[in-house]
Amino acid sequence: MKAKLLQKKEVIELREKGYSYKEIREKVKVSKSSLSLWLKGVYLTNAQKERLIKKRLNGARKGSLFRNRTKQIIRKEINNKAKKEITDISQKEMYHLGAMLYWAEGAKEKEKRGVS
């Protein structure tokens, strides 16, 4: 029981210093639900809140960049594979493919607007 009280005290001290839940959990092995319960009455200063917001936004930005890079790599792989599979398309076939894609795109727009 004393161990839990010591954990709780350490958790509260870290939060009062402006640590995020993730940072606290890296230092003290405790569940998120316990953190939430123990830290209900602990408030952060505006500077601490700003630091955590910047940290969250930076993480979101990094995640977005990673996802975009991953999508680019996948697209490039698909394009390279398609180039190997598709050979010798005539101008007439290319015209027909373009027309089909154009018509299909228009059909999607109508579905979005609820027009049939």
Residue frames as a rotation matrix with the C-alpha (Angstrom) as fourth column:
MET 1
0.566 0.825 0.000 0.00
0.825 -0.566 0.000 0.00
0.000 0.000 -1.000 0.00
LYS 2
0.387 -0.508 -0.769 2.88
0.191 -0.772 0.606 2.37
-0.902 -0.381 -0.202 0.78
ALA 3
-0.608 -0.654 0.450 4.30
0.535 0.082 0.841 1.77
-0.587 0.752 0.300 -2.67
LYS 4
-0.016 0.702 0.712 1.09
0.964 -0.179 0.198 3.05
0.266 0.689 -0.674 -4.31
LEU 5
0.818 0.318 -0.480 1.13
0.486 -0.828 0.279 6.17
-0.308 -0.462 -0.832 -2.13
LEU 6
-0.060 -0.924 -0.377 4.76
0.182 -0.381 0.906 6.82
-0.981 -0.014 0.192 -3.08
GLN 7
-0.584 -0.068 0.809 3.88
0.795 0.151 0.587 6.35
-0.162 0.986 -0.034 -6.75
LYS 8
0.442 0.860 0.257 0.93
0.879 -0.472 0.069 8.72
0.180 0.195 -0.964 -6.44
LYS 9
0.635 -0.269 -0.724 3.10
0.259 -0.809 0.528 11.36
-0.728 -0.523 -0.444 -4.76
GLU 10
-0.472 -0.878 0.081 5.76
0.311 -0.080 0.947 11.05
-0.825 0.472 0.310 -7.47
VAL 11
-0.325 0.460 0.826 3.13
0.943 0.086 0.323 11.24
0.078 0.884 -0.461 -10.22
ILE 12
0.737 0.651 -0.182 1.60
0.671 -0.737 0.082 14.40
-0.081 -0.183 -0.980 -8.73
GLU 13
0.275 -0.725 -0.632 5.03
0.133 -0.622 0.771 16.05
-0.952 -0.296 -0.074 -8.39
LEU 14
-0.664 -0.536 0.522 5.86
0.544 0.133 0.828 15.28
-0.513 0.834 0.204 -12.02
ARG 15
0.047 0.775 0.631 2.53
0.972 -0.182 0.150 16.64
0.231 0.606 -0.761 -13.24
GLU 16
0.776 0.219 -0.592 2.98
0.449 -0.850 0.275 19.82
-0.443 -0.479 -0.758 -11.20
LYS 17
-0.221 -0.920 -0.325 6.30
0.111 -0.354 0.928 20.26
-0.969 0.169 0.180 -13.03
GLY 18
0.138 0.397 -0.908 4.32
-0.791 -0.508 -0.342 20.15
-0.597 0.765 0.244 -16.31
TYR 19
-0.865 -0.476 0.159 5.05
-0.315 0.761 0.567 16.59
-0.391 0.440 -0.808 -17.46
SER 20
-0.155 0.799 -0.581 2.63
-0.908 0.116 0.402 14.95
0.388 0.590 0.708 -19.89
TYR 21
0.674 0.471 0.569 0.91
-0.652 0.741 0.159 11.66
-0.346 -0.479 0.807 -19.08
LYS 22
0.888 -0.368 -0.276 3.25
0.064 0.694 -0.717 9.88
0.455 0.619 0.640 -21.48
GLU 23
-0.017 -0.947 0.322 6.34
-0.377 -0.292 -0.879 11.40
0.926 -0.137 -0.352 -19.87
ILE 24
0.030 0.111 0.993 5.06
-0.999 0.031 0.026 10.45
-0.028 -0.993 0.112 -16.42
ARG 25
0.884 0.402 0.236 4.32
-0.398 0.915 -0.069 6.89
-0.244 -0.033 0.969 -17.52
GLU 26
0.559 -0.772 -0.303 7.88
-0.053 0.331 -0.942 6.58
0.828 0.542 0.144 -18.84
LYS 27
-0.400 -0.736 0.546 9.22
-0.576 -0.262 -0.775 7.39
0.713 -0.624 -0.319 -15.37
VAL 28
-0.608 0.312 0.730 6.57
-0.640 0.352 -0.683 5.70
-0.470 -0.882 -0.015 -13.20
LYS 29
-0.901 0.282 -0.330 5.00
-0.023 0.729 0.684 2.43
0.433 0.624 -0.650 -14.34
VAL 30
-0.628 0.775 -0.079 1.32
0.084 -0.033 -0.996 3.19
-0.774 -0.632 -0.044 -13.75
SER 31
-0.339 0.582 0.739 -1.83
0.929 0.330 0.166 2.87
-0.147 0.743 -0.652 -15.86
LYS 32
-0.785 0.113 0.609 -3.43
0.215 -0.872 0.439 5.82
0.581 0.476 0.660 -17.63
SER 33
0.252 0.968 -0.018 -6.61
0.297 -0.060 0.953 5.34
0.921 -0.246 -0.302 -15.64
SER 34
0.313 -0.228 -0.922 -4.67
0.948 0.022 0.317 5.68
-0.052 -0.973 0.223 -12.36
LEU 35
-0.780 -0.622 0.068 -3.01
0.626 -0.773 0.104 8.83
-0.012 0.124 0.992 -13.68
SER 36
-0.437 0.702 0.563 -6.36
0.140 -0.565 0.813 10.28
0.889 0.434 0.148 -14.61
LEU 37
0.547 0.675 -0.495 -7.77
0.547 0.159 0.822 9.50
0.633 -0.720 -0.283 -11.19
TRP 38
0.132 -0.598 -0.790 -4.77
0.965 -0.103 0.240 10.78
-0.225 -0.795 0.564 -9.24
LEU 39
-0.790 -0.613 0.013 -4.33
0.590 -0.752 0.294 13.96
-0.170 0.240 0.956 -11.27
LYS 40
0.074 0.923 0.378 -7.92
0.937 -0.194 0.291 15.23
0.342 0.333 -0.879 -11.34
GLY 41
0.848 0.338 -0.407 -7.19
0.497 -0.774 0.393 18.16
-0.182 -0.536 -0.824 -9.04
VAL 42
-0.102 -0.958 -0.269 -3.75
0.561 -0.279 0.779 19.03
-0.821 -0.071 0.566 -10.44
TYR 43
0.895 0.445 0.023 -3.80
0.302 -0.566 -0.768 22.09
-0.329 0.694 -0.641 -12.68
LEU 44
-0.012 -0.910 0.415 -1.14
0.991 0.045 0.127 23.27
-0.134 0.413 0.901 -15.08
THR 45
-0.126 -0.105 -0.986 0.13
0.107 -0.990 0.092 26.80
-0.986 -0.094 0.136 -15.61
ASN 46
0.816 0.444 -0.370 -0.45
-0.258 -0.293 -0.921 28.46
-0.517 0.847 -0.124 -18.97
ALA 47
0.069 -0.883 -0.464 3.23
-0.992 -0.109 0.059 27.97
-0.103 0.457 -0.884 -19.88
GLN 48
-0.648 -0.270 0.712 2.98
-0.339 0.940 0.048 24.26
-0.682 -0.210 -0.701 -19.07
LYS 49
0.336 0.858 0.389 -0.20
0.170 0.351 -0.921 23.94
-0.926 0.375 -0.028 -21.12
GLU 50
0.701 -0.123 -0.703 1.46
-0.655 -0.501 -0.566 25.71
-0.282 0.857 -0.431 -24.07
ARG 51
-0.404 -0.915 0.014 4.46
-0.867 0.387 0.315 23.34
-0.293 0.115 -0.949 -23.86
LEU 52
-0.485 0.274 0.831 2.19
0.054 0.957 -0.284 20.29
-0.873 -0.093 -0.479 -23.93
ILE 53
0.658 0.745 -0.113 0.12
-0.010 -0.141 -0.990 21.70
-0.753 0.652 -0.085 -26.82
LYS 54
0.360 -0.618 -0.699 3.28
-0.921 -0.355 -0.160 22.42
-0.149 0.701 -0.697 -28.84
LYS 55
-0.646 -0.611 0.457 4.54
-0.579 0.783 0.229 18.93
-0.497 -0.116 -0.860 -28.08
ARG 56
-0.047 0.738 0.674 1.23
0.230 0.664 -0.711 17.38
-0.972 0.121 -0.201 -29.21
LEU 57
0.803 0.349 -0.483 1.15
-0.313 -0.443 -0.840 19.47
-0.507 0.826 -0.247 -32.41
ASN 58
-0.065 -0.916 -0.395 4.76
-0.980 -0.017 0.200 18.56
-0.190 0.400 -0.897 -33.18
GLY 59
-0.636 -0.105 0.764 3.91
-0.176 0.984 -0.011 14.88
-0.751 -0.142 -0.645 -32.74
ALA 60
0.418 0.867 0.272 0.90
0.215 0.196 -0.957 15.22
-0.882 0.459 -0.104 -35.02
ARG 61
0.619 -0.272 -0.737 3.06
-0.725 -0.560 -0.401 16.99
-0.304 0.782 -0.544 -37.63
LYS 62
-0.503 -0.861 0.080 5.69
-0.792 0.496 0.355 14.23
-0.345 0.115 -0.931 -37.48
GLY 63
-0.354 0.465 0.812 2.97
0.143 0.884 -0.444 11.59
-0.924 -0.041 -0.379 -37.81
SER 64
0.713 0.652 -0.256 1.49
-0.088 -0.280 -0.956 13.36
-0.695 0.704 -0.142 -40.80
LEU 65
0.230 -0.726 -0.649 4.88
-0.957 -0.288 -0.017 13.63
-0.174 0.625 -0.761 -42.52
PHE 66
-0.679 -0.483 0.553 5.55
-0.451 0.869 0.205 9.95
-0.579 -0.110 -0.808 -41.88
ARG 67
0.071 0.803 0.592 2.16
0.286 0.552 -0.783 8.93
-0.956 0.225 -0.190 -43.31
ASN 68
0.762 0.197 -0.617 2.70
-0.443 -0.536 -0.719 11.15
-0.472 0.821 -0.321 -46.36
ARG 69
-0.217 -0.921 -0.322 6.15
-0.953 0.129 0.275 9.67
-0.211 0.367 -0.906 -47.00
THR 70
-0.602 0.052 0.797 4.76
-0.081 0.989 -0.126 6.16
-0.794 -0.140 -0.591 -46.63
LYS 71
0.497 0.856 0.142 1.95
0.157 0.072 -0.985 6.91
-0.853 0.512 -0.099 -49.09
GLN 72
0.506 -0.390 -0.770 4.48
-0.816 -0.507 -0.280 8.35
-0.281 0.769 -0.574 -51.58
ILE 73
-0.603 -0.773 0.194 6.60
-0.693 0.629 0.353 5.20
-0.395 0.078 -0.915 -51.35
ILE 74
-0.296 0.586 0.754 3.55
0.243 0.810 -0.534 2.97
-0.924 0.025 -0.383 -51.86
ARG 75
0.713 0.588 -0.382 2.36
-0.164 -0.390 -0.906 5.08
-0.682 0.709 -0.182 -54.82
LYS 76
0.093 -0.779 -0.620 5.81
-0.970 -0.212 0.120 4.93
-0.225 0.590 -0.775 -56.41
GLU 77
-0.732 -0.336 0.593 5.88
-0.298 0.940 0.165 1.13
-0.613 -0.056 -0.788 -55.99
ILE 78
0.161 0.884 0.439 2.42
0.317 0.376 -0.871 0.82
-0.935 0.279 -0.220 -57.55
ASN 79
0.697 0.068 -0.714 3.42
-0.538 -0.609 -0.583 3.09
-0.475 0.790 -0.388 -60.45
ASN 80
-0.338 -0.908 -0.247 6.61
-0.900 0.235 0.368 1.12
-0.277 0.347 -0.896 -61.09
LYS 81
-0.602 0.193 0.775 4.72
0.073 0.980 -0.187 -2.18
-0.795 -0.056 -0.604 -60.97
ALA 82
0.500 0.866 0.004 2.05
0.152 -0.084 -0.985 -0.83
-0.852 0.493 -0.174 -63.34
LYS 83
0.378 -0.432 -0.819 4.69
-0.847 -0.518 -0.117 0.45
-0.373 0.738 -0.562 -65.77
LYS 84
-0.716 -0.676 0.174 6.19
-0.577 0.713 0.399 -3.05
-0.394 0.185 -0.900 -65.91
GLU 85
-0.439 0.629 0.642 2.79
0.341 0.778 -0.528 -4.71
-0.831 -0.013 -0.556 -66.39
ILE 86
0.669 0.742 -0.037 1.29
0.310 -0.324 -0.894 -2.29
-0.675 0.586 -0.447 -68.90
THR 87
-0.524 -0.848 -0.080 3.13
0.199 -0.213 0.957 -1.99
-0.828 0.485 0.280 -72.17
ASP 88
-0.978 -0.029 0.208 2.34
0.210 -0.125 0.970 -0.58
-0.002 0.992 0.129 -75.59
ILE 89
-0.050 0.977 -0.209 -0.89
0.653 -0.127 -0.747 1.36
-0.756 -0.174 -0.632 -75.17
SER 90
-0.441 -0.049 0.896 -2.06
0.850 -0.343 0.400 3.01
0.287 0.938 0.193 -78.36
GLN 91
-0.990 0.088 0.113 -3.28
-0.106 -0.981 -0.161 6.60
0.096 -0.172 0.980 -78.50
LYS 92
-0.256 0.959 -0.123 -6.82
-0.418 0.005 0.908 5.38
0.872 0.283 0.400 -79.15
GLU 93
0.109 0.248 -0.963 -6.73
0.651 0.714 0.257 3.09
0.751 -0.655 -0.084 -76.07
MET 94
-0.765 -0.454 -0.458 -5.31
0.643 -0.496 -0.583 5.94
0.038 -0.740 0.671 -73.97
TYR 95
-0.783 0.557 0.277 -8.17
-0.418 -0.801 0.429 8.18
0.461 0.220 0.860 -75.14
HIS 96
0.119 0.878 -0.464 -10.75
-0.089 0.475 0.875 5.58
0.989 -0.062 0.135 -74.13
LEU 97
-0.175 -0.257 -0.950 -9.10
0.878 0.396 -0.269 5.05
0.445 -0.881 0.157 -70.74
GLY 98
-0.973 -0.226 -0.038 -9.12
0.223 -0.894 -0.388 8.80
0.054 -0.386 0.921 -70.12
ALA 99
-0.460 0.876 0.146 -12.79
-0.513 -0.397 0.761 9.07
0.725 0.275 0.632 -71.08
MET 100
0.191 0.526 -0.829 -13.73
0.384 0.737 0.556 6.21
0.903 -0.424 -0.061 -68.74
LEU 101
-0.504 -0.450 -0.737 -11.85
0.850 -0.108 -0.515 7.80
0.152 -0.886 0.437 -65.85
TYR 102
-0.956 0.182 0.230 -13.49
-0.173 -0.983 0.059 11.15
0.237 0.017 0.971 -66.56
TRP 103
-0.107 0.984 -0.143 -16.97
-0.371 0.094 0.924 9.60
0.922 0.152 0.355 -66.60
ALA 104
0.080 0.099 -0.992 -16.32
0.702 0.700 0.127 7.60
0.707 -0.707 -0.014 -63.45
GLU 105
-0.839 -0.433 -0.329 -15.16
0.540 -0.586 -0.605 10.71
0.069 -0.685 0.725 -61.59
GLY 106
-0.716 0.647 0.262 -18.33
-0.504 -0.739 0.447 12.53
0.483 0.188 0.855 -62.62
ALA 107
0.108 0.770 -0.629 -20.42
0.071 0.625 0.777 9.62
0.992 -0.129 0.013 -61.33
LYS 108
-0.343 -0.307 -0.887 -18.77
0.874 0.241 -0.422 9.91
0.344 -0.921 0.186 -57.90
GLU 109
-0.994 -0.032 0.107 -19.56
0.003 -0.965 -0.263 13.61
0.111 -0.261 0.959 -57.74
LYS 110
-0.285 0.958 0.000 -23.23
-0.500 -0.149 0.853 12.92
0.817 0.243 0.522 -58.40
GLU 111
0.116 0.289 -0.950 -23.30
0.560 0.771 0.303 10.31
0.821 -0.567 -0.073 -55.62
LYS 112
-0.731 -0.476 -0.490 -21.80
0.671 -0.368 -0.643 12.83
0.126 -0.799 0.588 -53.17
ARG 113
-0.915 0.392 0.097 -24.47
-0.390 -0.920 0.031 15.39
0.102 -0.010 0.995 -54.02
GLY 114
-0.526 0.743 0.413 -27.28
0.015 0.493 -0.870 12.82
-0.850 -0.452 -0.270 -53.87
VAL 115
0.120 0.517 -0.848 -28.07
-0.898 -0.307 -0.315 13.11
-0.423 0.799 0.427 -57.57
SER 116
-0.084 -0.154 0.984 -28.80
0.069 0.985 0.160 9.93
-0.994 0.082 -0.072 -59.49
